């Protein structure tokens, strides 16, 4: 009960900030990036990775203090992940929806948008599963197609497609060990498979949220190849033991990992799930 009350208060607080415009990334012109402030949050993430409540609060304070900062979108999406770790899905979804539609076409905004769509798709999939259970309780079988759950929708929820606009990959599944026709018929419609066409095997929220933050981005900076503003190129090396080197510029995609920001002191990469913040090499 105490945890539920805390989640409700946190959600109400986020709603108030959004409604009041304290967290608003669209109404003002950008200012200089507060790299030091974001780096302090990242250091805490590295030193105390399980202090989700404090980390989410610090991220939201960063956004509230720096609504014009181009790095606020990074802090906001990080906060949503910490809230998901706290099982505060409603508050996380509110934050993710604010960045789902990119305000600009730069690396940070595009990656934040894709990140939001990724996690919102996983949250939506849970709603689809709930609707399937409601259908099952009435029919004692799962539907042949997802169109049949439309009577269980409210205001278009759950959606019949992921946040990238692709329909869910859904189908009834047979029990492989039951081979008699009569038994198979009796068991028809008793289990199903479903996933996002965009996320594939990474569609499930429960599995995705267990992955340690930024562990899917095994890279470290080596040196700057070019420091020309707007044309920066960075050499990075893998940290997975292979010592593979790669040169990336802003917007470059390498195996699902993109370089989104090169600042005076920091680099920021992402993989549609997490950010990785690194010191800029020289």
C-alpha positions, 0 to 999 in steps of 0.5 A: 500500500505504501509503495502504491501511494508513493507511485500515485504521488510521483505520478501526480507530481509529474502530471503537475510539472507537465501541465504547468510547463515546468517540463516542456521541451517545445516552447523555448529556444535551446541554451547551452548544454549543462554537461556537468549537471548531466555527468553528475547524474550519470556518475550516480547511475554508475556508482549507485545504479539501484537508487532508482527513486533518487536517480529519477528525481535528479533527472526530473530536477535537471529537466525542471531546472534546464527546460531549454537544455538540449540534454533535457531530453536525455534526462527525461528518458532516463527518468522514465527508465528508472520509473519503470524499474520502480514499477511506476508505469503510468508516470513513465508513460507520461514522460515517454509520450512527451518525447515520442514525437521528435521536436527536431531532426537532430540525433538526440531528439530522433533517438529519444523518440525511437527510445520512447516508441520502444518502451511505449510499445512494450507497455502497450503490449501488456495492455494487449495481453490484458485484453486477450485475457478478458476475451479468453474469460468470456470465450474460453479460447483466445481469438483467431485475430486481434481484430476480435478484441476491438470490443474490449478497447477503450479510446483506442486502447489497447492499440492494434499496432506498436508505436512504430505503426506496425501491426502486432505479430499475433497467432494461435499456437498449438501444443506441440506434444499433443498429436491426437486430432481430438485432443488438438481440437479440444486444445485449440485456441488455448495459447498464443504468441505475440510480439512487436514486428519492430522489436522482435524477440525484445518485445517483452517489458519484463525481460527488457527492464531487467537488462542493466542500463547501457549494457547493450552499448559496449563501447569506449572512446579512443580519440577524436578523428575530427573536431570540426564543429558539426563534422565531429568524428570519434574513434571508439573501441568495443569493451566486449573483449574483441577490441573492435574499433569503429569510427562514428559521426553524429547520426552514424548507426553501427549495429543498432548503436548510434552516436547522438551528441558530441559536446565540449566534454561529453559524448552520448550514444544510444541503442533505442533502449538506453543512453551511454554517456562518455567523456569526450576524448582528445 
